[in-house]
């Protein structure tokens, strides 16, 4: 009688154990994907910070070079009119604006990356399911 109970219990529990195993495998895979994406995000943010500091340094050097050029032109040439100085400042701020990477653009790029990653995982899962179905039917 005990053996019959164990056999019935095993038959009832086996499908649930299989589902639990599949769910655990999926959870592990998703956890690994999340951890990988998180590490990549840290790298991207570090690269962005480095690019920002480099950009600021380059802009400061460019501004100093322009100011030096303006000072030297005062020595050798007649003084520059305020309109030319305003034009140089406008060029500087225009370049700074064009080279600035906004946080909104970064978040949009990250969202696009995540969407593409989800699409890739969906395609991989479809292929895995097709393989499973073909092996199960064979």
N, C-alpha and C positions, 0 to 999 in steps of 0.2 A: 504494500500500500504506500509506504514512504517513497519507494522508488518511482512509483507511478506519479506521485505528487511532484517529485523532483523533475521528472520528464515533462510533465505538463507545464510546470513553472519555467523550465528552460525553453520550451517551445513558445511560451507567451513572452518571456523576457528577451529572447534572442533578437527579434526585430527592433525592439526598443534599444537594446545595446548597440546594434548596428547603426541605428539613427544617431545615437549619442556619439559613437565613434566618428561618424562622418561630420557631425556638428563640431566636435572637438578639433578635427583636422582642419575644417574651414576656419574656425576661430584662430587656430595657430597660424594659418596662412595669412589671414587678414591682419593679425597682430604683427607678423613679420613685415607685411607690406606697409603697415602704418609706421612701424619703427624705421623702415628704410626711407619712407617719404619724409619722416620727421628729421632724420639725419641729413637728407638732401636739402631740406628747408634751412637747416642751420648753416650748411655750406653756402647756400645761395645768399642768405642774409649776411654772412661774413664777407662774401665777395662784393655784395652791394655796399656795405660799409667801407670796404677798401676802395671801391670805385668812387664813392662820394668824397672820401678824404683826398684821394688823388686828384679828383676834379676840382675841389676847392683849392688845393695847392697850385694846380695849373692855372686856375683863374687868377689867383693872387699874383703869381709870377707874371702872367700876361698883363695884368693891370699895372704892376710895377714897371714893366718894360715900356708900356705905353706912356706912363707918367714920366719916365726918364726921357723918352723920346720927345715928349712935349717940352720938358725942361731944356733939353739940348736945342730944340728948335727955337726957343726963346733967346738963347745965347747967340746963335748964328743968324737967325732971321728976326724979323720984326715980331712982336707978340701975336699970339694966335687969338683970334676973336672968340668970344664966349660961345658962339654958335658951333665952332669946330670942337670945342671941349665938350659941349652938350652932345654933339654927334658921336664923339668917342665914347662917352658914357653910355649913350643909347646902344652903340654896338656891343659894348661890354655886357650890359644887362640883357640884351637880346641873346647873345651867345650863352650867357649863364642860364637863361630861361630854357633855351633849346636843349641844353645838355643836362638839365635837372631831370632826375627820374623820380616821379611822384610816387608816394606810397600807394595811391589808387592804382596806378599802372602796374606796380609790383603785385598787388593783390589780384588784379585781373589776370596777370600772367600765371600766378599760382593757381587760380581757379581753372584756367584753361588747362594747365598741366594736370590738375586733379581729374578733370573731365576726360582728358585723353587717357590717363592711367586707368580710369574706370572702364572706358571703352576697350582698352587692351585686355583688361581682366575679364570682361564679358566675352570677348572673342575667345580667349584661352579657355574659359569655362565651357563655352559651347563646343569647342573642339574636344575637350576632355569628355564631355557628356556623350558626344558622338562616338568617341572611342569606346567608352563604357558600354554604350548601347550595342555597338557592333560586336564587342567581345561577349556580351551577355546573350545575344541572339545566336552566336555561332555555336 
